[in-house]
Amino acid sequence: MMRPARSNWLLCVAVLASISCPAGAEFTVGVGFNDPAGSFASHHGSIAATLAAAGQRWGRHLGGSAHIDVRVEFDPTITTSTGRSATSGFVGTDGVTSFFEQGVAYELRTGIDLNGPEPDAFVTIGTGYLGSLWYETDLENRTGNLPADRVDAYSVFLHEFGHILAFNGWLDAVTGAASTPYLSPFDAFVAPSGGGLAFVGPEAMSLFGGPVPLTAGNLYHLGNEPPGPGAELGSDLMTGLTFLAGRRYSLSDLDLAIASDVGLSVVRPVPEPGSVVLIALGIAGLATLRRRVTSPR
């Protein structure tokens, strides 16, 4: 695994910092479906409303303006769901490594829609998973009576927006190895730690108290089953463990700190229920980072 000096990422951050983001600007979500036979039409309305609300929940905490078109697909071969931006935007280069962020994050920062009328992001739902999902009727306050045997769809879609915006890249999800000369902002902060891999962005480490353990075998997620590192992150929105039935997951301060580390403009204070105030670090704080970070691509 190649590991370049931290100055590579500092150059990338300098490029990100040069593009201003208006704070608290508008973030809207449109939802369409790839379901030509209408096999899952009975789910469309609930999915569309919940997915849009989840995206807008992230948008409350982010600077920038964008209208994001999400295409929902259904796949019998996956057991839960996935989310990703449709494309990626060039951030900068150090002459060896090129940096690309998620297309939705790029649109938020720059106002440029890289793929025009095509979908900006995709959410794929396993067809067998559909029957496990429960849809909140109170999308603002989330006070509905969540059944103990159902998975909260709002939590699931909040999680997938985390991948659409920030928790994504091109490293091998198991080994963290790189094979091409580019990486995502998230990839740049992946480093070996405690026999596994961790996220070592300065804001996230300051909040967590050290490197943030990533899920073994699934590195764009947080935490592991006990006794693995980060067992306390099993309840985080971006956990790599199975979402539990009957539990709501919410956007955490740690999720937002990671989003900030990878270049998104996070609006503070963060009024997320059950969370504490984020520790804010400026670009200058990166100069205190005394680690080499994984440089995949």
C-alpha positions in Angstrom: 0.0 0.0 0.0 1.5 3.3 -1.0 1.6 5.9 1.7 2.6 9.4 0.7 3.4 12.3 2.9 0.6 14.3 4.4 1.5 17.3 2.3 -0.3 15.5 -0.6 -3.6 15.9 1.2 -2.8 19.4 2.4 -2.5 20.4 -1.2 -5.9 18.8 -1.9 -7.5 20.6 1.1 -6.0 23.9 -0.1 -7.8 23.4 -3.4 -11.0 22.6 -1.6 -10.7 25.7 0.7 -10.2 28.0 -2.3 -13.9 27.4 -3.4 -16.4 29.0 -1.0 -19.7 27.4 0.0 -22.6 29.5 1.0 -23.7 28.3 4.5 -27.2 26.9 5.0 -28.2 27.2 1.4 -30.8 25.1 -0.4 -30.4 21.3 -0.8 -33.4 19.6 -2.5 -33.8 16.0 -3.6 -35.8 14.6 -6.5 -36.5 10.9 -6.7 -37.1 8.7 -9.7 -37.3 4.9 -10.2 -35.9 2.3 -12.5 -38.8 -0.1 -12.3 -40.0 -0.5 -15.9 -42.5 -3.2 -15.1 -43.8 -1.3 -12.0 -43.1 -4.4 -9.9 -42.5 -2.3 -6.8 -44.9 0.6 -7.5 -46.6 0.1 -4.2 -43.4 1.2 -2.5 -42.6 4.2 -4.7 -44.4 6.8 -2.8 -43.0 5.9 0.6 -39.5 5.5 -0.7 -39.6 8.8 -2.5 -40.8 10.8 0.5 -38.5 9.2 2.9 -35.4 9.3 0.7 -36.0 13.0 -0.1 -36.4 13.8 3.7 -33.2 11.9 4.5 -31.2 13.8 1.9 -32.6 17.1 3.1 -31.7 16.2 6.7 -28.0 16.0 5.6 -28.5 19.2 3.7 -29.5 21.2 6.8 -25.9 20.7 8.0 -24.1 21.4 4.8 -23.1 24.6 3.0 -23.8 24.9 -0.7 -26.8 24.7 -3.0 -27.9 21.8 -5.2 -30.9 19.9 -6.5 -30.0 16.2 -6.4 -31.8 13.7 -8.6 -31.6 10.2 -7.1 -32.5 7.1 -9.1 -33.8 4.2 -7.1 -33.2 0.7 -8.4 -34.2 -2.7 -7.2 -31.8 -5.7 -7.1 -32.6 -9.3 -6.0 -28.9 -10.1 -5.6 -28.2 -7.7 -2.6 -29.4 -8.2 0.9 -29.8 -4.6 2.1 -29.1 -1.4 0.1 -26.4 0.7 -1.4 -25.8 4.3 -2.3 -23.4 6.2 -4.4 -22.9 9.4 -6.4 -23.2 8.8 -10.2 -19.9 10.6 -10.9 -17.0 12.3 -9.3 -15.4 15.7 -9.5 -11.7 16.6 -9.9 -10.4 18.5 -6.8 -6.7 18.8 -7.5 -3.4 16.9 -7.9 0.0 16.9 -6.2 1.6 15.7 -9.5 1.4 12.1 -8.6 -2.0 11.5 -7.0 -5.2 13.0 -8.3 -8.1 13.8 -6.0 -11.7 13.3 -6.9 -14.7 13.9 -4.6 -18.2 12.4 -4.9 -20.2 14.2 -7.6 -23.0 15.3 -5.2 -20.4 16.9 -2.9 -18.8 18.6 -5.9 -22.1 20.0 -6.9 -22.7 21.3 -3.4 -19.4 23.1 -3.4 -19.3 24.5 -6.9 -22.9 24.6 -8.1 -21.8 22.6 -11.2 -23.9 19.6 -12.1 -21.3 17.3 -13.7 -23.8 15.0 -15.5 -26.6 17.4 -16.5 -30.0 15.8 -16.8 -28.8 12.3 -15.8 -29.2 11.1 -12.2 -26.8 12.5 -9.7 -26.9 9.5 -7.4 -28.2 6.0 -7.2 -29.8 4.1 -4.3 -30.2 0.3 -4.9 -32.5 -1.6 -2.6 -32.5 -5.4 -2.3 -35.9 -6.7 -3.3 -35.9 -9.1 -0.3 -35.1 -6.1 2.0 -38.2 -4.2 1.0 -40.4 -6.2 3.2 -38.2 -5.4 6.2 -38.5 -1.6 5.9 -40.8 0.6 7.9 -41.7 4.1 6.7 -42.0 7.0 9.1 -45.2 9.1 8.8 -43.7 12.0 10.7 -40.7 12.7 8.6 -39.8 15.9 10.4 -39.9 14.7 14.1 -39.6 11.0 13.6 -42.0 10.1 16.3 -44.0 7.3 14.7 -44.4 4.0 16.4 -41.5 2.0 14.9 -42.2 -1.7 15.1 -39.7 -3.8 17.0 -39.4 -6.2 14.0 -38.9 -3.7 11.2 -35.9 -1.6 10.0 -36.4 2.1 9.9 -36.2 3.2 6.2 -35.4 6.8 7.2 -32.2 5.5 8.9 -31.3 3.4 5.9 -31.6 6.3 3.5 -29.7 8.7 5.8 -26.9 6.1 5.8 -26.9 5.8 2.0 -26.7 9.6 1.7 -23.6 9.4 3.8 -22.1 7.2 1.0 -23.4 9.5 -1.7 -21.7 12.5 -0.1 -18.6 11.4 1.6 -18.1 7.8 2.8 -16.9 6.4 -0.5 -13.8 5.9 -2.7 -11.7 3.5 -4.6 -9.6 1.6 -2.1 -10.0 -2.2 -1.8 -12.8 -2.5 0.8 -11.0 -5.3 2.6 -7.3 -4.5 2.4 -7.3 -0.8 1.8 -4.9 -1.3 -1.1 -4.8 1.0 -4.1 -4.3 0.2 -7.7 -4.7 3.5 -9.6 -3.3 7.0 -9.3 -6.4 8.6 -7.9 -8.2 8.7 -4.6 -11.2 10.2 -2.9 -10.9 12.6 0.0 -12.0 9.8 2.3 -9.4 7.5 0.9 -6.7 10.1 1.7 -7.4 9.7 5.4 -7.4 5.9 5.6 -4.4 4.6 7.5 -3.3 1.4 9.3 -4.2 1.5 13.0 -4.3 -1.2 15.7 -4.1 -4.1 13.2 -6.9 -2.7 11.0 -7.7 0.4 9.2 -8.9 3.8 10.6 -10.0 7.2 9.4 -7.4 9.8 10.6 -8.9 13.1 9.5 -8.0 15.7 12.2 -11.5 16.8 13.1 -12.8 13.3 13.4 -9.8 12.3 15.5 -10.1 15.3 17.8 -13.8 14.4 18.4 -13.3 10.7 18.8 -10.1 10.9 20.7 -7.9 9.2 18.2 -8.0 7.2 14.9 -11.6 6.2 14.1 -11.8 2.5 13.5 -13.2 1.4 10.1 -15.2 -1.8 9.6 -13.0 -4.8 8.8 -13.7 -5.8 5.2 -16.0 -2.9 4.6 -13.9 0.2 5.1 -16.3 2.9 4.1 -18.1 2.3 7.4 -17.4 2.8 11.1 -16.8 0.3 13.9 -16.6 -3.4 14.4 -18.3 -6.2 16.4 -16.9 -6.5 19.9 -14.1 -7.2 20.8 -12.9 -5.4 17.7 -11.9 -1.8 17.6 -14.7 0.8 17.6 -17.3 -1.5 19.1 -19.0 1.6 20.5 -19.7 2.7 17.0 -22.3 0.0 16.4 -25.0 2.6 17.0 -23.6 5.2 14.7 -25.5 6.0 11.5 -22.4 5.0 9.4 -21.8 1.7 11.2 -20.7 -1.2 9.1 -22.7 -3.5 11.3 -26.3 -4.7 10.5 -28.9 -2.1 11.2 -31.1 -3.4 14.1 -34.8 -3.7 13.7 -36.8 -1.3 16.0 -33.9 1.2 16.3 -33.6 4.7 14.8 -30.2 5.9 13.7 -29.4 9.6 13.4 -26.7 11.7 11.8 -24.0 12.1 14.5 -21.3 14.7 15.2 -18.7 12.1 14.2 -20.4 11.6 10.8 -20.3 15.4 10.3 -16.7 15.7 11.4 -15.7 13.1 8.8 -17.8 15.0 6.2 -15.9 18.2 7.2 -12.5 16.5 7.0 -13.2 15.3 3.4 -14.0 18.8 2.3 -17.7 19.4 2.8 -18.7 22.7 4.4 -20.4 21.7 7.6 -22.7 24.4 9.1 -22.5 24.8 12.8 -23.9 24.6 15.4 -25.3 21.2 14.6 -28.8 20.7 16.2 -29.0 16.9 15.7 -31.0 15.1 18.5 -28.8 13.2 20.9 -25.5 14.7 19.8 -22.9 16.9 21.3 -21.4 20.0 19.9 -18.8 19.4 17.2 -15.2 20.4 17.9 -14.4 22.8 15.0 -11.0 22.8 13.5 -9.9 25.1 10.7 -7.7 24.3 7.7 -4.7 25.4 9.9 -5.5 22.4 12.2 -4.4 20.1 9.4 -0.8 21.4 10.0 -0.8 19.5 13.3 -1.5 16.2 11.7 1.6 14.2 12.2 0.6 11.1 10.3 1.2 9.7 6.9 -2.0 8.8 5.2 -2.9 6.1 2.7 -2.4 7.3 -0.8 -4.1 4.9 -3.1 -4.5 6.6 -6.3 
